[in-house]
Amino acid sequence: MKVSYSYLKEQFANPDAILADIKLLVQSGDFTLGKALEEFEKSFAGFLGIKYAIGVGTGTDALRFSLIAAGVKPGDEVITAANTFYSTAGAIATIGAKPVFVDADDSLLINTELIEKAITDKTKAIIPVHLHGLPVDMEKILVIAKKHKLIIVEDACQSLGAEINKKKAGTFGLTGCFSLHPLKPLNVWGDAGVVVTNSDAIKDRILLLRNNGLKNRDECEEYAYNCRMDTLQAVVGNHVIKDVDKTLNAKINNSKYYDQELGKISQIKIPLRKPGRKCVYHNYVVMAERRDGLLKYLEKKGISAKIHYPIPLHLQKASNYLGYKKGDFPVAEEQAKNIISLPVHQHITKEQREYVVSAIKEFYK
Ligand SMILES: *Cc1c(COP(=O)(O)O)cnc(C)c1O
């Protein structure tokens, strides 16, 4: 049996309906901004229960534009997780601000108890990262941000649909940022990203930032970027968004099964599942003894597993200038050695997930 990590082949096995709409787009010539994008932005905001969604080039741009719109300037410090995807830190660094990392906790997310220690008089913002579809405890972050007058930009690129006490990840901060990359929860046929916000001022600024600073065809308010979400991708997004809940529920079901069955294996440690959170399992991640051996064994059995991510950000070459060293974030470092992501996507069958569990059992026997 083969169990692939990717779902793209099955998800788009029959692309005719999408292609038909793309044909209409081609015939209309409405290639930038326009109706399809407006429709997508409206559905996206509706799904999250927030006022505005603005389509931009990528999830990274969503983060970068959020920081700029929030007034983060070169030299300011922005706090984020040591164990996030590279572009969270990249968005901070490329606007000249300084990424300041915080260790993870047993739930694989930023340890909210350690955030205050990382705050200095230069700290301007926090980017909590809802990693793997697991939502950060935003209620705690809101308290810290209020006390220290910090802006919150949520990195929800992996966590569309996750909730904390029934409120969706990405709707707590000044903005929430989403990626529509093919390997993200709501995926299109290339790169795209979305900023969501309830703020009229932030919405207006991001509309300028993505479109050369243009207020209208002839008047430029500020020199900015050309970084709109592609209309063609919006056509794809308008189809994919219809299936989002179904997709998330399938992943939640697979994860429940894994939690239950893998919980019986002493060599596997399931991350702490905190109450009041709806996890949507973009990646299904557990800690495993002899992780590298297990990874190879699963590969041999036709099961593709991954590591998200093997090197924490403070130990990446890109972070050299920040002056961190090994041992600074012991929890993230230890997790990086032990984590493994198992295939959990919406097209995994009951037989396939049983096969994954029995392969893991076999490996430890
Ligand atoms: C994918 C991702 C991003 C960046 O999104 P892109 O669309 O690839 O630019 C940012 N943060 C996290 C946590 C991500 O997983």
The ligand as a MOL file (V3000), in Angstrom:
LIG
                    3D

  0  0  0     0  0            999 V3000
M  V30 BEGIN CTAB
M  V30 COUNTS 15 15 0 0 0
M  V30 BEGIN ATOM
M  V30 1 C 3.5170 28.8450 4.2720 0
M  V30 2 C 3.7370 29.6880 5.4580 0
M  V30 3 C 4.0200 31.0500 5.3500 0
M  V30 4 C 4.2260 31.7480 4.0440 0
M  V30 5 O 3.2640 31.5570 3.0950 0
M  V30 6 P 3.6440 31.6560 1.5350 0
M  V30 7 O 2.3350 31.7650 0.8550 0
M  V30 8 O 4.3970 30.4210 1.1890 0
M  V30 9 O 4.4780 32.8770 1.3680 0
M  V30 10 C 4.1680 31.7750 6.5120 0
M  V30 11 N 4.0640 31.1980 7.7210 0
M  V30 12 C 3.7950 29.8980 7.8690 0
M  V30 13 C 3.6550 29.3210 9.2390 0
M  V30 14 C 3.6310 29.0950 6.7430 0
M  V30 15 O 3.3780 27.7890 6.8910 0
M  V30 END ATOM
M  V30 BEGIN BOND
M  V30 1 1 1 2
M  V30 2 1 2 3
M  V30 3 2 2 14
M  V30 4 1 3 4
M  V30 5 2 3 10
M  V30 6 1 4 5
M  V30 7 1 5 6
M  V30 8 2 6 7
M  V30 9 1 6 8
M  V30 10 1 6 9
M  V30 11 1 10 11
M  V30 12 2 11 12
M  V30 13 1 12 13
M  V30 14 1 12 14
M  V30 15 1 14 15
M  V30 END BOND
M  V30 END CTAB
M  END
